[in-house]
Amino acid sequence: MDFESIFYFVLIITFIDIAYNMFMEKEGFTILRKNGLKLTKARMEIYAFLKDTVSHPSAFDVFENVKKKLPGISYATVYNVLNKFLEKDLIQELSSFDNKKRFDGNTEPHIHLICPECGRIEDVPFVNSKEKLEIIAKKRGWQIKKYDLNVYGTPKNYKKNKAL
């Protein structure tokens, strides 16, 4: 190969790499790599599904939806990927009224409106007062019956496996 051919070959490879990285960034997949995860089809599809939905699906719901694009995927794979995403704080887990674990691709601080009758879960931006939340809920057609706020962290004098 002469110099010109090598130059164009390197140039094409560089453009392919740039385009690939732009696609990965656009789709949010670079966060998987940054968290030390290999980019498998299953991980990419599950992550994309959770980022694109606001339905707070169960593991089975994720499985049923991802199976449409990856027919050979197993429920065990979906379950393991969800647990790995939780371990890396890439998604949130919440329990609903029916004790089913639900998953949320929105990891920004926000509030969940949860209906114990039908199971519907809806995201609401984080607000700093009960009054503001009631106004938002009322505009969305919700009547608030109960408040339950959990904040997770580590105390200053943290001791592993020691309750105060």
Buried (B, 14 or more C-beta within 10 A) or exposed (E): EEEEEEEEEEEEEEEEEEEEEEEBEEBBBBBBEEEEBEEEEBBBBBBBBBBEBEBBBBBEBBBEBBBEEBEEBEEEBBBEBBEBBBEBEBBBBBEBEEEBEBBBBBBEEEBBBBBEEEBEBBBBEEBEEEEEBBEBBEEEEBEEEEEEEEEEEEEEEEEEEEEE
